[in-house]
Amino acid sequence: MDDDQLREVRITADQAAGTVVLDGRDISRQVSGYQLSQRAGLPAMLVLYLSPLVKDDFEGLAHVVVADPPEPGPAAAAFLSAIDAG
């Protein structure tokens, strides 16, 4: 299978719940969050954050990047150090 092949993604979200479907397969229970971005002229990039209930395995077809949530400490420290109280 070609890793650069694009996959069909359907995301529905509202205030109460949402679904993430890859190639017709609902993977919502395996995902704790997602980030969707797109630049002009390029395909969309979908980053999935796996639910803590999911072990190291993941089954799904998409042009997907699986990421760990970033630690907020270093970014917050850099932001706060850049603020001039005066």
C-alpha positions in Angstrom: 0.0 0.0 0.0 1.3 3.5 -0.9 1.7 5.5 2.3 1.2 8.8 0.4 -2.2 7.7 -0.9 -5.0 9.9 0.3 -7.9 8.4 2.1 -11.6 9.4 2.5 -12.2 11.2 5.8 -15.5 12.4 7.2 -15.7 14.3 10.4 -18.9 15.5 12.0 -18.9 17.5 15.2 -21.4 19.4 17.3 -21.5 20.5 20.9 -22.4 17.1 22.3 -20.5 14.6 20.2 -18.6 14.0 17.0 -17.5 11.2 14.7 -14.4 10.5 12.8 -14.8 8.1 9.8 -11.9 6.8 7.7 -12.8 5.0 4.5 -16.2 4.3 5.8 -15.0 2.9 9.2 -16.1 4.8 12.3 -13.0 5.2 14.6 -14.5 7.7 17.0 -14.1 5.6 20.0 -10.3 5.2 19.3 -9.7 9.0 19.0 -9.6 11.5 21.9 -9.2 14.5 19.5 -8.0 15.6 16.1 -6.5 18.5 14.3 -7.4 19.3 10.7 -5.4 21.7 8.7 -4.9 22.5 5.0 -2.7 24.8 3.0 -3.7 26.2 -0.4 -3.0 23.7 -3.2 -2.3 20.8 -0.9 -4.4 18.0 0.5 -5.7 18.3 4.1 -3.6 17.0 6.9 -5.4 15.1 9.7 -3.6 14.6 13.0 -5.3 12.1 15.3 -4.8 11.9 19.1 -5.5 8.4 20.2 -7.7 7.7 23.2 -5.8 6.6 26.3 -7.9 3.4 26.1 -6.3 2.4 22.9 -3.1 0.5 23.2 -0.2 0.9 20.8 -2.1 -0.6 17.8 -4.1 1.5 15.4 -6.1 0.4 12.5 -7.3 2.9 10.0 -6.6 4.1 6.5 -5.9 7.8 5.9 -3.1 10.2 5.2 -2.8 10.6 8.9 -0.2 11.7 11.5 -0.7 10.2 14.9 0.7 12.5 17.6 1.1 12.8 21.4 -0.4 16.0 22.9 2.4 18.5 23.5 3.5 19.2 27.1 2.3 22.8 27.8 5.1 23.6 30.3 7.9 24.6 28.0 5.7 26.6 25.7 4.0 28.4 28.6 7.4 29.2 30.1 8.6 30.7 26.8 5.4 32.7 26.4 5.5 34.1 29.9 9.2 35.0 29.7 8.5 37.0 26.6 5.9 39.2 28.3 7.2 42.6 29.4 5.3 43.6 32.6 6.3 47.3 32.0 
